[in-house]
Amino acid sequence: MDRLRNTVRPYAWGSTTAIPALLGTEPTGEPQAEMWLGAHPGAPSRTDRGDGTATLADLIAADPQAELGPEAVAAFGPTLPFLLKVLAAGTPLSIQAHPTRSQARSGFAAEEAAGIPVDAPHRNYKDANHKPELICALDEFEGLCGFRRPAAAADLMASLDVPGLAPLIDVLRAKPEGEALADVLSAVLTMTGPEAERTVSDVARAVTAAAPGDPTGAMAGYAFAAAEYPGDTGLIAALLLNFVRLQPGEALYLGAGVPHAYLRGTGVEIMANSDNVLRCGLTPKHIDVPELLRVVEFRATDPDVLRPAAAADGEHHYPVPIDEFRLSRYVLGAEGAELPGRAPQILLCTDGTATLTAADGSSLDLARGQSVFLPADGSTTALAGPDATVFRATVTL
């Protein structure tokens, strides 16, 4: 059982207080956006097995079979296939979408061949992997997820009474779903000049005025984004997306091509081991419009909020249609739980104190904010701790 030391990423949109509160540390006054738990080369977790500190990535690379288990290596290769994060949004993240595996492979290869440095601000593909992801709320969490139906998006825009939106409304009402969404998003992302500035400003005023009378909270969410990103045409793109509010323990799965943005709140996020992001608004960062339009799936969806019931051992499992990651939230009672050891796993305690007991009788306590890596040695680990909440990240075999 390897206790982990994890890197906190100070992205500008991060909360200044949420991650320090989880870790029991004093806020620095600077944003702390994401804590990464895993072996991604961008910020691998570190641990000490008695002979000095090493990264989890290096330990796995030295002996993938022992760390990940033969089944996981056969299924996913000699690297940890998932990345676990604590995400704390104090301001909205960019509207974004992620590529399929084939799109990531071709995009990464093309940028490598072009000699674009991996850390270049205009680079789209940091690796050759896809990035499906799941976010589980730790507190009330607001976001945008997937396209509204064109008629619903048109009605929303029309309710704002902004003249500059009229051409977009006409397209949404006249064309088939996929064509309408693609044409409107493309038009929004290429808007420039005084007319675009005036339309964005008018939309910002309209959503702010409508927020107090909107029981869904969507207008308040759009107003929040407008205040944080004044003049950004991504505000209009946001009107095309479904507003979602998660309560603690509820989750959303986001597959390839689904446009989304997190507005505010704290959650545990798990994804395939990738950092590939195509942005489309609410950001000062690079937006590659042609590549984004190639990656986005122009299909309306209803956000599927996951609310799993607890099993007898306190496990809340969030089912997803991929095998690279499997996320569970354990709300422990007096009985505790037994964790099989066929696959690699990372545990994160978010409330109370949990105790792990290995097959050889050794034990380790996990306090709030602490985490551990369990190699796939085939043995069962006991998890106990009345009133503790522990997230378990692993794979499906």
N, C-alpha and C positions, 0 to 999 in steps of 0.2 A: 504494500500500500504506500503510494508515493504522494506525500502532501505537496501541493502545487503552489508555486509563486507565479502570479499572473500579471501580465502587462495591462495597464489602463491607458487607453488611447484618448488624447485630449482634443478631440474634434470640436470645432467651434459650436456645434449645435448641442453639445452635451450639457446635462444638468451639473450644477456646481455642488449639489448636496446629496443626490440619490446614492451614488456608488460609495462615497465616504460613509453614509449612514449604514449601508449594508456591511461595510468592512470594519466599522467602528473606529474610523480615523477622522481627524479634523479636516474639514474642507479647506482647500488652499485658496479658494476664490476663483480658481480657474475651472473651465469646463472639464468634466470627466465623463466621456461619452460611452465608451465601451470597454469592458474588461474581457480579454480573450483567454479562453481556456482550451488548450489543445496543442497541436504541433504544426500549425500553419507557419511557414517560414517568415512571414511578416512580423510575428510577435509570438514565438512559441513559449509555452509555459516552462518553468524551470523547477527542478527538484534536486534533492541531495540524497544519494543512497549510501553515504558514509565515506565516499572517496572524492568529495568535491561536487560543486554544483554543475549540473548538465542540463541542457534543454531536452524536453520531451522528444523533440524531433531527432536529436542526436541519439538518444537511447533507442528509439524505434529503428532508426537507420542501422544501428549496430547489430540488432538482432530482431528483425521484424516478426519471425515465427514465435519467439518467446514473448514478445510484448503484445502482439496483436492476435496471436493464435493462428494455426494453419488454415482454418476455415475462412477467417476474415482476409488473410493474405490472398487466398485463392479467389475470393469473391471481389476484392477491392484493390488488390495490389499491396506493396510493402509500405504504405503510409496510412496514417489515421484518416479515415474517409470523412470525418465531420469536424466542424469547429463549433464550440459552444461559446456563447457570449452572455454577459449581462449588458443590456442596452438601456441607457438612461437619456431620454430626449427632453432637453429643456426648451428647445425650439425645434421647428419642423426640420426633418431630413429632406433631402432632395427627392422629388418624384423620380422613380427609377424603375428599371426592369432588368432582368438577368437573362443571359443566353441559355440555349440548350447546350448539351455537351458537344454536339457537332458544330454548332455555331462558335462556341468557345475555342474549340480546337483549330478551326480554320482562321478565326480572328487572331488568336495568339500566334499562330504560325506566320500569318501575313505581317503582323507587327514586328515579330522577331526578324523576318527576312528584310523588312524595311529598316532595321537597325534602330528602332525607337526604344530608348531606355525604358526599363520596366517602371521606373519611378517618374517618368515624364508626365507632366500634368495633362497632356492631350492623349495619353495612352488609354485605350479602352479595356484591353485584356491583360490582366496581371498574371494569369495562369491559363491552363488549357482545360479547365474543369467547369462544369455547370454549377449553379448556385441556387437550387431550391432551398427554401427556408421556412421555419416555423417560429412564430413569436408567441410566448405565453406570458400574460400580464401578471406582474407582481402587485401593481396598484391599478387604478383606473387608467386605461391606455387608449388613446385615440389615434386613428390613422385613416388612410384612404387606401382602398383595395379594389382593383378591377374596375372595368368600365361599367358605368350605368348603361341602361338601354337608351338608344338614341332619343326616343320620344321623351323619356324621363329627363335626360340631360337638357333637351330643348325646353321642356317645361320649366326646369330650374333656371336656365338662363333667361327665359322670357319673364319670369317672376321678378327679376332684378331690374327690368325696364332700362337696360343700357343700350342705346342705339347702335354702338359699335359691335354688339353681339348678333345683330340681326342676320348678317350673311351666314354666320355659323349655325344659327337656329334653322335657317332655310335648308342648309345642307343636311342637318340632322333629321329633318322631317321629310326630306325628299328622296334620299338615297337608301339603298340597302344597308343593313347594320355594319358590316365590315368596311364597306366603302365609305360610309358616312363617318365612322370613327377615325379611319385613317386620314381622310381628307381634312377633317376638322383639326386633328392633332397636328398634322403637317402645317396647316395654315397658322395655327397658334404659335408653333415653334419658329416660324419664319416671319412673324410680324415684326415690323420695324417702323421707326419714324414717329412723328408727332401723333398720328392717329392711333397707333398702337399704345403709346404712352397714355393718351387720353382714355382709351378703352380700359386699360388696366386700372387706372386711377378711378374711373367710374365704377368698375366692378368692386374695387376695394371699399369704396364708400357705401355701395349698395349692400354688400354682405355684412358690413359692420352695422348698418342701420337695421338690417333684418334679424340680426343675431338675437336680440332680447325676446323676440316673439316666436322663435323657432324651437319647439320642444324636442326636436331630434338632436340638437347640438351641432348639426352640420354647419350652419351659418357661422356659429361661433368658431368652429374649427377653421373655416375658410378665412374669417376675419383675423384669427391668430396668425395664419400664414401670411396674409396680406401685410400685417403690421411688421412681421419679421423680415419680409422680402419685398419692400416697396418697389414698385415698378417692374417686377418680375412677371413675364407673361406666363410663367408656370401657374400663376393664380387662376388663369382661365383654363389651362389644362386640368387643374384640380377639379373644376366643375364637372368634368367628364367622368370623374371617379366616384365610387361609393364611399360614403362616410361610415366608419365603423367605430364603435366604442366598446372596448372589452372590459369586463370586470375581472378582479383577481382570480386566476385559475383558468380563465377562458383563453383560447388560442386561435390563431389563424395560420393556415398553410398557404404559402405563396409559391406557385410553380413557375417554370420558365415562361417568359413573355408577358407576365401579368404586371401591369403598371401599378405602383403602390408608393406610399409615403407614410412614414410615421410622424405624427404631429407632436405628441407629448405623452410622457409616461415612462414607466420603467418595466422592463420585461426580461425574461430569459429567452434567448434566441439561439436556435441551432440551425446549421446549414451544412450543405456539402462543403468540403474543405477548399473554398474558393474566395476570391476577392474581386470578382468581375462585376462591374456595375456600368450600365448605360443610363445616363441621366437625361431627364427631359423637363427640368424646371425646378424652381425654388432652390436655386443654387448659384453661387458665383463660379462654379467649376465648369470645366469643358463639357459642352453638349455636342455630340456628333449626330446631327439630325438624320442623315441617311442611314447610318448604322443602327441607330435607335429604331427607326421605322422598319428596318429589316428584322429586328429582334422581337418587337412587340407583337403580341397576338391580339388582333382587332376583333374581339368577341366580348359581348356583354356577359357579365357574371353576377350572381348573387353571392356575396361573401359567406362562406361556410364557417360559422363560428363553432369551434370544437368545445364541447362541454362534457367531457367524459365522467362517468360515474366511478366512484371508488370501488376497487376490488376489496376482497376480504383482508388483504394485507396493507391496505391504505394506498395502493397504487392507482393513480390516475394516468392512463396511457393515452397519448395523443396520436391516433393513427394517421399515417401519411402514405402516399402511393409509391414510395421509393424505399430502398433498403440501406442507403448509406448512413442514415441516422434513425434513431428511435429515441424519443423523449418521453420520460415519465416524471410525474410529480408525486412523491410519497408524502402523505400526511399521516404521520406515524401515530399509532395507538399503543396500547400496552403490549400487543403481540409482536410488533416489529415485522420485518420482512426478510426473506432469504433471496440473495442476489446470485444467480448462476454466473459462472466464470468462463463460459465458452468464448466470449467476445471481450474486446477492450471496453472499458467504461470510465467515464468521469462523473464524479458525484460532487454536487454543490449544495451546501446547506444555506437556506435563505431565512430560516427562523428556528429558534431554539438551539439545542445541542443534540447531535446524533452521535452514536457510538458504532463503529465498525469492528467486527470481530472476525478475523480470518480463520481458516480451517485449522491452522497450527496453534490457535489460542491467542495470538497477538491481537492487540486492539489499538484503535486510534479514535480520538474524539474529534468531531467536526463541529466547531462553533459557527454561528451565523457569519456568512461571508467566506468561510473556508472551503477548500476543495481538495479532491484527491483523485489520483489516477490508479485504477486497478488493472494490471496486466491480465491478459487472458491465459491464466494458468490452469483453467479447468476446475478450480475449486469454488465452493460456495462461500460467500461472505454474508454474515448476519448484519442486518441494519436495525438498530433500535434507538429509542429515544422518544418517550411520550411527549407529544405536542411539538415535535420537530417537523420541519418541512425540508425535504431533500429532493433536488432534481437529479435524475439519472440519465446520462447520455450514453448511448451505445449504438450498436448496429443490429439489423435484422438478419439472422442467418437461417 
